[in-house]
Amino acid sequence: MSLFGPPNISELEKKGDVRGLIKALRYTGRSDDQINADAIQALLRLAPLQAVDPLIAFIQDLRRDEFVRSKAIEALGELRDTRAFLPLVNCLKSGDYFICGASARALIKFDDPRLLPALLASHEKSYEIPPLAAQAMARYGEKSHIPLLISWLANENKKTREQAAIALDQLGWQPTNDESGAYYWLARDEYECCAKIGPRALMPMLVFSNQYKPIGMTTAEFSRWLIPKLCYKSFKIDTGTTAIVIRQVENNSILALIMADECISAPLLEIMHDPNEDLGAKVNAARLLAYMNDQRALEPLFSLLSSPHHPYAEEIIWAISTLRPSDIEPYLSLLNHENRDICMSAIHLLDRLGSELSINPLIALLDNNRYLDNINYEAIITLGHIGDIDVIENLLQRLLKMNGPEAIHRALLIALKNKPDPRAFEPAYRILCDSAADHSTRLAAAELLSALHQDNQLDDNALNMLTPLREMIQSEHNDHYSSSDCGHTDNGKIGLDFPL
């Protein structure tokens, strides 16, 4: 311990006292770790050449704190003085995990071919060493190093894989159409090139997208393990009616699934056909099979759709619509299902499929008074999406008659908006002016009127009728419920930019 307390590194550096800083490296009193570390940095700034020997002595002193020794090792790496090379190699050979990593990082900064055998001899001591060894092989490697580099393409450490690919490039190796080639392209983040290899690229893709490790699983174990690994990233699909959040595999997993064979699809199909399996597991399996475009999933998917399937309706609909069944007759039959949720799901599916074969059954559904308003509402919306001019005429006539509940009027207004007809002006105008109508219905009327205007289908009389309403249409809508008296206030405004 210093007779006068710990050395003041800042003062020593200001005075240019190199000898004092070197002496501070040997300090072992109170707060010695911080003082030693500060002395290392001060010496680097003040007298780097004079710092080499004291730093070498410091890294060889095993009594010193490992963290501070690593700082001294890093400093020697920055200096790249040849006197430090062998002492650093000795630290690499004899040090523990922490010191080995620091020594490897320091040695790679030397331009000395001896660093390659040193790194290779210690590459199993720290995860940091293989990528640095691969970097050294890119400089000093030989053809004999290629097999090791190929094996490192499948290393768990991404940096190791990347550096191995670079080293293989430097050594003139060309990727082949097998697993090693797949690992190479994955290391380069070239997923499309990997996919071109075909089914042999499946396992490498799963390795790095899902940390797959084959461990001799049974079929059931494999399937239950694979599904959550592949299905974990959320994304939104806009169906035209609502934004649906479903689970999606990441991009490289999708490519893998496209190439997948029975080793993936067989256990997934087993899940879907298992009467004792959980509904959620079946839906996840269906989603993956849809990505694989496996048409065998359609039969069990229909079974899921035609029985209670809450809360997985959207996932099931997405899977079926992705597989694009050639025969939609079974799905049309569900329009008459006594379970309204199943009927509703069938309508949404037919909307996605967009087949004209759905038109007549949907119109028949509208004409059947036994169905609830929400069923008819969705049927009208779907007809608006897939219908031809005759369907639009049918919907227009229904609007002109103004029969039925307000929800049906709203659906008709929405359906007719994309194919506006001037005959729709009068009922839309009447609804817009009806203060008793719900805001969402009046908004739909305003949107239809706006579509008519943009399509140049409003005459001067219609424009004159709408002009006084422009302020009401464009002003912000306020809708307020009072919790104290359960009262409700609505300012009657629409909140739509109206282009008059």
Contacts in CASP RR format, 6 or more apart in sequence:
PFRMAT RR
TARGET T0000
AUTHOR 0000-0000-0000
METHOD contacts of the structure
MODEL  1
MSLFGPPNISELEKKGDVRGLIKALRYTGRSDDQINADAIQALLRLAPLQ
AVDPLIAFIQDLRRDEFVRSKAIEALGELRDTRAFLPLVNCLKSGDYFIC
GASARALIKFDDPRLLPALLASHEKSYEIPPLAAQAMARYGEKSHIPLLI
SWLANENKKTREQAAIALDQLGWQPTNDESGAYYWLARDEYECCAKIGPR
ALMPMLVFSNQYKPIGMTTAEFSRWLIPKLCYKSFKIDTGTTAIVIRQVE
NNSILALIMADECISAPLLEIMHDPNEDLGAKVNAARLLAYMNDQRALEP
LFSLLSSPHHPYAEEIIWAISTLRPSDIEPYLSLLNHENRDICMSAIHLL
DRLGSELSINPLIALLDNNRYLDNINYEAIITLGHIGDIDVIENLLQRLL
KMNGPEAIHRALLIALKNKPDPRAFEPAYRILCDSAADHSTRLAAAELLS
ALHQDNQLDDNALNMLTPLREMIQSEHNDHYSSSDCGHTDNGKIGLDFPL
1 28 0 8 1.000
1 29 0 8 1.000
1 30 0 8 1.000
2 27 0 8 1.000
2 29 0 8 1.000
5 30 0 8 1.000
6 27 0 8 1.000
6 29 0 8 1.000
6 30 0 8 1.000
6 31 0 8 1.000
6 32 0 8 1.000
6 35 0 8 1.000
7 20 0 8 1.000
7 23 0 8 1.000
7 24 0 8 1.000
7 27 0 8 1.000
7 35 0 8 1.000
7 39 0 8 1.000
9 21 0 8 1.000
9 24 0 8 1.000
9 35 0 8 1.000
9 38 0 8 1.000
9 39 0 8 1.000
9 42 0 8 1.000
10 38 0 8 1.000
12 20 0 8 1.000
12 21 0 8 1.000
12 24 0 8 1.000
12 39 0 8 1.000
12 42 0 8 1.000
13 21 0 8 1.000
13 42 0 8 1.000
13 45 0 8 1.000
13 46 0 8 1.000
16 46 0 8 1.000
18 43 0 8 1.000
18 46 0 8 1.000
18 47 0 8 1.000
18 50 0 8 1.000
21 39 0 8 1.000
21 42 0 8 1.000
21 43 0 8 1.000
21 46 0 8 1.000
21 47 0 8 1.000
22 39 0 8 1.000
22 43 0 8 1.000
22 50 0 8 1.000
22 51 0 8 1.000
22 54 0 8 1.000
24 35 0 8 1.000
24 36 0 8 1.000
24 38 0 8 1.000
24 39 0 8 1.000
25 36 0 8 1.000
25 39 0 8 1.000
25 40 0 8 1.000
25 43 0 8 1.000
25 54 0 8 1.000
25 55 0 8 1.000
25 57 0 8 1.000
25 58 0 8 1.000
27 35 0 8 1.000
27 36 0 8 1.000
27 39 0 8 1.000
29 35 0 8 1.000
33 65 0 8 1.000
33 67 0 8 1.000
33 68 0 8 1.000
36 58 0 8 1.000
36 64 0 8 1.000
36 65 0 8 1.000
36 68 0 8 1.000
37 67 0 8 1.000
37 68 0 8 1.000
37 71 0 8 1.000
40 51 0 8 1.000
40 55 0 8 1.000
40 58 0 8 1.000
40 68 0 8 1.000
40 71 0 8 1.000
40 72 0 8 1.000
40 75 0 8 1.000
41 71 0 8 1.000
41 75 0 8 1.000
43 50 0 8 1.000
43 51 0 8 1.000
43 54 0 8 1.000
43 55 0 8 1.000
43 75 0 8 1.000
44 51 0 8 1.000
44 75 0 8 1.000
44 78 0 8 1.000
44 79 0 8 1.000
48 79 0 8 1.000
49 81 0 8 1.000
51 75 0 8 1.000
51 79 0 8 1.000
52 76 0 8 1.000
52 79 0 8 1.000
52 81 0 8 1.000
52 83 0 8 1.000
52 84 0 8 1.000
53 83 0 8 1.000
55 72 0 8 1.000
55 75 0 8 1.000
55 76 0 8 1.000
55 79 0 8 1.000
55 84 0 8 1.000
56 76 0 8 1.000
56 83 0 8 1.000
56 84 0 8 1.000
56 87 0 8 1.000
58 64 0 8 1.000
58 68 0 8 1.000
58 69 0 8 1.000
58 72 0 8 1.000
59 69 0 8 1.000
59 72 0 8 1.000
59 73 0 8 1.000
59 76 0 8 1.000
59 87 0 8 1.000
59 88 0 8 1.000
59 91 0 8 1.000
60 87 0 8 1.000
60 90 0 8 1.000
60 91 0 8 1.000
61 69 0 8 1.000
66 96 0 8 1.000
66 98 0 8 1.000
66 99 0 8 1.000
67 98 0 8 1.000
69 99 0 8 1.000
69 102 0 8 1.000
70 98 0 8 1.000
70 99 0 8 1.000
70 102 0 8 1.000
73 88 0 8 1.000
73 91 0 8 1.000
73 99 0 8 1.000
73 102 0 8 1.000
73 103 0 8 1.000
73 105 0 8 1.000
73 106 0 8 1.000
74 102 0 8 1.000
74 105 0 8 1.000
74 106 0 8 1.000
76 84 0 8 1.000
76 87 0 8 1.000
76 88 0 8 1.000
76 106 0 8 1.000
77 84 0 8 1.000
77 88 0 8 1.000
77 105 0 8 1.000
77 106 0 8 1.000
77 107 0 8 1.000
77 109 0 8 1.000
77 110 0 8 1.000
78 109 0 8 1.000
80 109 0 8 1.000
80 110 0 8 1.000
80 111 0 8 1.000
82 110 0 8 1.000
82 112 0 8 1.000
84 106 0 8 1.000
85 107 0 8 1.000
85 110 0 8 1.000
85 112 0 8 1.000
85 114 0 8 1.000
85 115 0 8 1.000
88 103 0 8 1.000
88 106 0 8 1.000
88 107 0 8 1.000
89 103 0 8 1.000
89 107 0 8 1.000
89 114 0 8 1.000
89 115 0 8 1.000
89 118 0 8 1.000
91 99 0 8 1.000
91 100 0 8 1.000
91 102 0 8 1.000
91 103 0 8 1.000
92 100 0 8 1.000
92 101 0 8 1.000
92 103 0 8 1.000
92 104 0 8 1.000
92 107 0 8 1.000
92 118 0 8 1.000
92 119 0 8 1.000
92 122 0 8 1.000
92 125 0 8 1.000
93 118 0 8 1.000
93 121 0 8 1.000
93 122 0 8 1.000
95 103 0 8 1.000
95 125 0 8 1.000
97 125 0 8 1.000
97 126 0 8 1.000
100 122 0 8 1.000
100 125 0 8 1.000
100 126 0 8 1.000
100 128 0 8 1.000
100 129 0 8 1.000
101 125 0 8 1.000
101 126 0 8 1.000
101 128 0 8 1.000
101 129 0 8 1.000
104 119 0 8 1.000
104 122 0 8 1.000
104 126 0 8 1.000
104 128 0 8 1.000
104 129 0 8 1.000
104 132 0 8 1.000
104 133 0 8 1.000
105 128 0 8 1.000
105 132 0 8 1.000
107 115 0 8 1.000
107 118 0 8 1.000
107 119 0 8 1.000
107 132 0 8 1.000
108 115 0 8 1.000
108 119 0 8 1.000
108 132 0 8 1.000
108 135 0 8 1.000
108 136 0 8 1.000
113 139 0 8 1.000
113 140 0 8 1.000
115 136 0 8 1.000
115 140 0 8 1.000
116 133 0 8 1.000
116 136 0 8 1.000
116 137 0 8 1.000
116 139 0 8 1.000
116 140 0 8 1.000
116 141 0 8 1.000
119 129 0 8 1.000
119 132 0 8 1.000
119 133 0 8 1.000
119 136 0 8 1.000
120 133 0 8 1.000
120 148 0 8 1.000
122 129 0 8 1.000
123 129 0 8 1.000
123 130 0 8 1.000
123 133 0 8 1.000
127 156 0 8 1.000
127 157 0 8 1.000
127 160 0 8 1.000
130 152 0 8 1.000
130 155 0 8 1.000
130 157 0 8 1.000
130 160 0 8 1.000
130 163 0 8 1.000
130 164 0 8 1.000
131 157 0 8 1.000
131 159 0 8 1.000
131 160 0 8 1.000
131 162 0 8 1.000
131 163 0 8 1.000
131 164 0 8 1.000
132 163 0 8 1.000
134 149 0 8 1.000
134 152 0 8 1.000
134 160 0 8 1.000
134 163 0 8 1.000
134 164 0 8 1.000
134 166 0 8 1.000
134 167 0 8 1.000
135 163 0 8 1.000
135 166 0 8 1.000
135 167 0 8 1.000
137 145 0 8 1.000
137 149 0 8 1.000
137 167 0 8 1.000
137 170 0 8 1.000
137 171 0 8 1.000
138 163 0 8 1.000
138 166 0 8 1.000
138 167 0 8 1.000
138 169 0 8 1.000
138 170 0 8 1.000
138 171 0 8 1.000
139 170 0 8 1.000
141 167 0 8 1.000
141 170 0 8 1.000
141 171 0 8 1.000
142 171 0 8 1.000
143 171 0 8 1.000
145 167 0 8 1.000
145 171 0 8 1.000
146 168 0 8 1.000
146 171 0 8 1.000
146 173 0 8 1.000
149 164 0 8 1.000
149 167 0 8 1.000
149 168 0 8 1.000
149 171 0 8 1.000
149 173 0 8 1.000
150 164 0 8 1.000
150 168 0 8 1.000
150 173 0 8 1.000
150 180 0 8 1.000
150 183 0 8 1.000
150 184 0 8 1.000
152 160 0 8 1.000
152 161 0 8 1.000
152 163 0 8 1.000
152 164 0 8 1.000
153 161 0 8 1.000
153 164 0 8 1.000
153 165 0 8 1.000
153 168 0 8 1.000
153 180 0 8 1.000
153 181 0 8 1.000
153 183 0 8 1.000
153 184 0 8 1.000
153 186 0 8 1.000
153 187 0 8 1.000
154 161 0 8 1.000
154 183 0 8 1.000
154 204 0 8 1.000
154 207 0 8 1.000
155 161 0 8 1.000
155 164 0 8 1.000
161 183 0 8 1.000
161 186 0 8 1.000
161 187 0 8 1.000
162 187 0 8 1.000
162 188 0 8 1.000
164 187 0 8 1.000
165 184 0 8 1.000
165 187 0 8 1.000
165 188 0 8 1.000
168 184 0 8 1.000
175 181 0 8 1.000
175 184 0 8 1.000
175 185 0 8 1.000
177 197 0 8 1.000
177 198 0 8 1.000
177 200 0 8 1.000
178 197 0 8 1.000
178 200 0 8 1.000
179 200 0 8 1.000
179 201 0 8 1.000
179 203 0 8 1.000
179 204 0 8 1.000
181 194 0 8 1.000
181 197 0 8 1.000
181 201 0 8 1.000
182 194 0 8 1.000
182 197 0 8 1.000
182 200 0 8 1.000
182 201 0 8 1.000
182 204 0 8 1.000
182 205 0 8 1.000
183 204 0 8 1.000
183 207 0 8 1.000
185 191 0 8 1.000
185 193 0 8 1.000
185 194 0 8 1.000
185 197 0 8 1.000
185 201 0 8 1.000
186 194 0 8 1.000
186 204 0 8 1.000
186 205 0 8 1.000
186 208 0 8 1.000
186 252 0 8 1.000
191 205 0 8 1.000
191 251 0 8 1.000
191 252 0 8 1.000
191 255 0 8 1.000
192 255 0 8 1.000
194 201 0 8 1.000
194 204 0 8 1.000
194 205 0 8 1.000
194 252 0 8 1.000
194 255 0 8 1.000
195 201 0 8 1.000
195 205 0 8 1.000
195 255 0 8 1.000
195 258 0 8 1.000
195 259 0 8 1.000
198 259 0 8 1.000
199 259 0 8 1.000
199 260 0 8 1.000
199 261 0 8 1.000
201 256 0 8 1.000
201 259 0 8 1.000
202 256 0 8 1.000
202 259 0 8 1.000
202 260 0 8 1.000
202 261 0 8 1.000
202 263 0 8 1.000
202 264 0 8 1.000
203 212 0 8 1.000
203 214 0 8 1.000
205 252 0 8 1.000
205 253 0 8 1.000
205 255 0 8 1.000
205 256 0 8 1.000
206 212 0 8 1.000
206 229 0 8 1.000
206 253 0 8 1.000
206 256 0 8 1.000
207 213 0 8 1.000
208 252 0 8 1.000
209 230 0 8 1.000
209 249 0 8 1.000
209 250 0 8 1.000
209 252 0 8 1.000
209 253 0 8 1.000
209 256 0 8 1.000
210 226 0 8 1.000
210 229 0 8 1.000
210 230 0 8 1.000
210 253 0 8 1.000
211 229 0 8 1.000
212 226 0 8 1.000
212 229 0 8 1.000
217 225 0 8 1.000
219 266 0 8 1.000
219 267 0 8 1.000
219 270 0 8 1.000
220 267 0 8 1.000
220 270 0 8 1.000
222 267 0 8 1.000
223 267 0 8 1.000
223 268 0 8 1.000
223 270 0 8 1.000
223 271 0 8 1.000
223 285 0 8 1.000
224 281 0 8 1.000
226 264 0 8 1.000
226 267 0 8 1.000
226 288 0 8 1.000
227 268 0 8 1.000
227 271 0 8 1.000
227 281 0 8 1.000
227 284 0 8 1.000
227 285 0 8 1.000
227 288 0 8 1.000
228 284 0 8 1.000
230 249 0 8 1.000
230 253 0 8 1.000
230 257 0 8 1.000
230 288 0 8 1.000
231 247 0 8 1.000
231 248 0 8 1.000
231 249 0 8 1.000
231 284 0 8 1.000
231 287 0 8 1.000
231 288 0 8 1.000
232 247 0 8 1.000
232 249 0 8 1.000
233 247 0 8 1.000
233 248 0 8 1.000
233 249 0 8 1.000
233 250 0 8 1.000
234 245 0 8 1.000
234 246 0 8 1.000
234 247 0 8 1.000
234 248 0 8 1.000
235 245 0 8 1.000
235 246 0 8 1.000
235 248 0 8 1.000
236 243 0 8 1.000
236 244 0 8 1.000
236 245 0 8 1.000
237 243 0 8 1.000
237 244 0 8 1.000
237 246 0 8 1.000
237 318 0 8 1.000
239 348 0 8 1.000
239 351 0 8 1.000
239 352 0 8 1.000
240 385 0 8 1.000
241 348 0 8 1.000
241 351 0 8 1.000
241 381 0 8 1.000
244 314 0 8 1.000
244 318 0 8 1.000
246 287 0 8 1.000
246 314 0 8 1.000
246 315 0 8 1.000
246 318 0 8 1.000
247 284 0 8 1.000
247 287 0 8 1.000
247 315 0 8 1.000
248 254 0 8 1.000
249 257 0 8 1.000
249 288 0 8 1.000
249 291 0 8 1.000
254 291 0 8 1.000
257 264 0 8 1.000
257 288 0 8 1.000
257 291 0 8 1.000
257 292 0 8 1.000
258 291 0 8 1.000
258 292 0 8 1.000
258 293 0 8 1.000
260 292 0 8 1.000
264 288 0 8 1.000
264 292 0 8 1.000
265 289 0 8 1.000
265 292 0 8 1.000
265 294 0 8 1.000
265 296 0 8 1.000
268 285 0 8 1.000
268 288 0 8 1.000
268 289 0 8 1.000
268 294 0 8 1.000
268 297 0 8 1.000
269 285 0 8 1.000
269 289 0 8 1.000
269 294 0 8 1.000
269 296 0 8 1.000
269 297 0 8 1.000
269 300 0 8 1.000
271 277 0 8 1.000
271 281 0 8 1.000
271 282 0 8 1.000
271 285 0 8 1.000
272 282 0 8 1.000
272 285 0 8 1.000
272 286 0 8 1.000
272 289 0 8 1.000
272 297 0 8 1.000
272 300 0 8 1.000
272 301 0 8 1.000
273 300 0 8 1.000
274 282 0 8 1.000
279 304 0 8 1.000
279 309 0 8 1.000
279 312 0 8 1.000
280 312 0 8 1.000
282 300 0 8 1.000
282 304 0 8 1.000
283 304 0 8 1.000
283 309 0 8 1.000
283 312 0 8 1.000
283 315 0 8 1.000
283 316 0 8 1.000
283 319 0 8 1.000
285 297 0 8 1.000
286 297 0 8 1.000
286 300 0 8 1.000
286 301 0 8 1.000
286 304 0 8 1.000
286 315 0 8 1.000
286 316 0 8 1.000
286 319 0 8 1.000
287 315 0 8 1.000
287 318 0 8 1.000
287 319 0 8 1.000
289 296 0 8 1.000
289 297 0 8 1.000
289 319 0 8 1.000
290 297 0 8 1.000
290 318 0 8 1.000
290 319 0 8 1.000
290 320 0 8 1.000
290 322 0 8 1.000
290 323 0 8 1.000
291 322 0 8 1.000
293 322 0 8 1.000
293 323 0 8 1.000
294 323 0 8 1.000
295 323 0 8 1.000
297 319 0 8 1.000
297 323 0 8 1.000
298 320 0 8 1.000
298 323 0 8 1.000
298 325 0 8 1.000
301 316 0 8 1.000
301 319 0 8 1.000
301 320 0 8 1.000
301 323 0 8 1.000
302 320 0 8 1.000
302 330 0 8 1.000
302 331 0 8 1.000
304 312 0 8 1.000
304 316 0 8 1.000
305 316 0 8 1.000
305 317 0 8 1.000
305 320 0 8 1.000
305 331 0 8 1.000
305 334 0 8 1.000
305 342 0 8 1.000
305 345 0 8 1.000
305 346 0 8 1.000
305 349 0 8 1.000
306 334 0 8 1.000
306 337 0 8 1.000
306 342 0 8 1.000
307 342 0 8 1.000
308 339 0 8 1.000
308 341 0 8 1.000
308 342 0 8 1.000
309 316 0 8 1.000
309 341 0 8 1.000
309 342 0 8 1.000
309 345 0 8 1.000
310 341 0 8 1.000
313 341 0 8 1.000
313 344 0 8 1.000
313 345 0 8 1.000
313 348 0 8 1.000
314 348 0 8 1.000
316 345 0 8 1.000
317 345 0 8 1.000
317 348 0 8 1.000
317 349 0 8 1.000
317 352 0 8 1.000
318 352 0 8 1.000
320 331 0 8 1.000
320 349 0 8 1.000
321 349 0 8 1.000
321 352 0 8 1.000
321 353 0 8 1.000
324 353 0 8 1.000
325 331 0 8 1.000
325 353 0 8 1.000
328 350 0 8 1.000
328 353 0 8 1.000
328 355 0 8 1.000
328 357 0 8 1.000
328 358 0 8 1.000
329 357 0 8 1.000
331 346 0 8 1.000
331 349 0 8 1.000
331 350 0 8 1.000
331 353 0 8 1.000
332 346 0 8 1.000
332 350 0 8 1.000
332 357 0 8 1.000
332 358 0 8 1.000
332 361 0 8 1.000
334 342 0 8 1.000
334 343 0 8 1.000
334 345 0 8 1.000
334 346 0 8 1.000
335 343 0 8 1.000
335 346 0 8 1.000
335 347 0 8 1.000
335 350 0 8 1.000
335 361 0 8 1.000
335 362 0 8 1.000
335 365 0 8 1.000
336 343 0 8 1.000
337 343 0 8 1.000
337 346 0 8 1.000
340 372 0 8 1.000
340 374 0 8 1.000
340 375 0 8 1.000
343 371 0 8 1.000
343 375 0 8 1.000
344 374 0 8 1.000
344 375 0 8 1.000
344 378 0 8 1.000
347 362 0 8 1.000
347 375 0 8 1.000
347 378 0 8 1.000
347 379 0 8 1.000
347 382 0 8 1.000
348 378 0 8 1.000
348 382 0 8 1.000
350 358 0 8 1.000
350 362 0 8 1.000
350 382 0 8 1.000
350 386 0 8 1.000
351 378 0 8 1.000
351 381 0 8 1.000
351 382 0 8 1.000
351 385 0 8 1.000
351 386 0 8 1.000
354 385 0 8 1.000
354 386 0 8 1.000
355 386 0 8 1.000
356 386 0 8 1.000
356 387 0 8 1.000
356 388 0 8 1.000
358 382 0 8 1.000
358 386 0 8 1.000
359 383 0 8 1.000
359 386 0 8 1.000
359 387 0 8 1.000
359 388 0 8 1.000
359 391 0 8 1.000
362 379 0 8 1.000
362 382 0 8 1.000
362 383 0 8 1.000
363 383 0 8 1.000
363 391 0 8 1.000
363 394 0 8 1.000
365 371 0 8 1.000
365 375 0 8 1.000
365 376 0 8 1.000
365 379 0 8 1.000
366 376 0 8 1.000
366 379 0 8 1.000
366 380 0 8 1.000
366 383 0 8 1.000
366 398 0 8 1.000
371 379 0 8 1.000
373 405 0 8 1.000
373 407 0 8 1.000
373 408 0 8 1.000
374 407 0 8 1.000
376 408 0 8 1.000
376 411 0 8 1.000
377 407 0 8 1.000
377 408 0 8 1.000
377 410 0 8 1.000
377 411 0 8 1.000
378 411 0 8 1.000
380 395 0 8 1.000
380 408 0 8 1.000
380 411 0 8 1.000
380 412 0 8 1.000
380 414 0 8 1.000
380 415 0 8 1.000
381 411 0 8 1.000
381 414 0 8 1.000
381 415 0 8 1.000
383 391 0 8 1.000
383 394 0 8 1.000
383 395 0 8 1.000
383 415 0 8 1.000
384 391 0 8 1.000
384 392 0 8 1.000
384 395 0 8 1.000
384 415 0 8 1.000
384 416 0 8 1.000
384 418 0 8 1.000
384 419 0 8 1.000
385 415 0 8 1.000
389 419 0 8 1.000
392 415 0 8 1.000
392 416 0 8 1.000
392 419 0 8 1.000
392 421 0 8 1.000
395 412 0 8 1.000
395 415 0 8 1.000
395 416 0 8 1.000
396 412 0 8 1.000
396 416 0 8 1.000
396 421 0 8 1.000
396 423 0 8 1.000
396 424 0 8 1.000
398 408 0 8 1.000
398 412 0 8 1.000
399 409 0 8 1.000
399 412 0 8 1.000
399 413 0 8 1.000
399 416 0 8 1.000
399 424 0 8 1.000
399 427 0 8 1.000
400 423 0 8 1.000
400 424 0 8 1.000
400 426 0 8 1.000
400 427 0 8 1.000
402 409 0 8 1.000
402 427 0 8 1.000
402 430 0 8 1.000
406 437 0 8 1.000
406 438 0 8 1.000
406 441 0 8 1.000
407 441 0 8 1.000
409 427 0 8 1.000
409 431 0 8 1.000
409 441 0 8 1.000
410 438 0 8 1.000
410 440 0 8 1.000
410 441 0 8 1.000
410 444 0 8 1.000
413 424 0 8 1.000
413 428 0 8 1.000
413 431 0 8 1.000
413 441 0 8 1.000
413 444 0 8 1.000
413 445 0 8 1.000
413 447 0 8 1.000
413 448 0 8 1.000
414 444 0 8 1.000
414 447 0 8 1.000
414 448 0 8 1.000
416 424 0 8 1.000
416 448 0 8 1.000
417 444 0 8 1.000
417 447 0 8 1.000
417 448 0 8 1.000
417 451 0 8 1.000
418 451 0 8 1.000
420 448 0 8 1.000
420 451 0 8 1.000
420 452 0 8 1.000
420 455 0 8 1.000
420 457 0 8 1.000
421 457 0 8 1.000
422 452 0 8 1.000
422 457 0 8 1.000
422 458 0 8 1.000
422 459 0 8 1.000
422 462 0 8 1.000
424 448 0 8 1.000
424 452 0 8 1.000
425 449 0 8 1.000
425 452 0 8 1.000
425 457 0 8 1.000
425 458 0 8 1.000
425 462 0 8 1.000
428 445 0 8 1.000
428 446 0 8 1.000
428 448 0 8 1.000
428 449 0 8 1.000
428 452 0 8 1.000
429 445 0 8 1.000
429 449 0 8 1.000
429 462 0 8 1.000
429 465 0 8 1.000
429 466 0 8 1.000
431 437 0 8 1.000
431 441 0 8 1.000
431 442 0 8 1.000
431 444 0 8 1.000
431 445 0 8 1.000
432 442 0 8 1.000
432 445 0 8 1.000
432 446 0 8 1.000
432 449 0 8 1.000
432 469 0 8 1.000
432 473 0 8 1.000
432 494 0 8 1.000
433 469 0 8 1.000
434 442 0 8 1.000
435 492 0 8 1.000
437 445 0 8 1.000
439 477 0 8 1.000
439 479 0 8 1.000
439 490 0 8 1.000
439 492 0 8 1.000
439 494 0 8 1.000
442 492 0 8 1.000
442 494 0 8 1.000
443 477 0 8 1.000
443 494 0 8 1.000
443 495 0 8 1.000
443 496 0 8 1.000
446 473 0 8 1.000
446 494 0 8 1.000
446 496 0 8 1.000
446 498 0 8 1.000
447 496 0 8 1.000
449 458 0 8 1.000
449 466 0 8 1.000
449 498 0 8 1.000
450 496 0 8 1.000
450 498 0 8 1.000
450 499 0 8 1.000
452 458 0 8 1.000
452 462 0 8 1.000
453 463 0 8 1.000
453 466 0 8 1.000
453 498 0 8 1.000
453 499 0 8 1.000
453 500 0 8 1.000
454 499 0 8 1.000
458 466 0 8 1.000
463 500 0 8 1.000
466 498 0 8 1.000
466 500 0 8 1.000
467 500 0 8 1.000
470 498 0 8 1.000
470 500 0 8 1.000
472 492 0 8 1.000
472 493 0 8 1.000
472 494 0 8 1.000
473 493 0 8 1.000
473 494 0 8 1.000
473 495 0 8 1.000
473 496 0 8 1.000
473 498 0 8 1.000
474 494 0 8 1.000
474 495 0 8 1.000
474 496 0 8 1.000
474 497 0 8 1.000
474 498 0 8 1.000
475 491 0 8 1.000
475 493 0 8 1.000
475 494 0 8 1.000
475 495 0 8 1.000
476 493 0 8 1.000
476 495 0 8 1.000
477 490 0 8 1.000
477 491 0 8 1.000
477 492 0 8 1.000
477 493 0 8 1.000
477 494 0 8 1.000
477 495 0 8 1.000
478 489 0 8 1.000
478 490 0 8 1.000
478 491 0 8 1.000
478 493 0 8 1.000
479 488 0 8 1.000
479 489 0 8 1.000
479 490 0 8 1.000
479 491 0 8 1.000
480 488 0 8 1.000
480 489 0 8 1.000
480 490 0 8 1.000
481 487 0 8 1.000
481 488 0 8 1.000
482 488 0 8 1.000
482 489 0 8 1.000
END
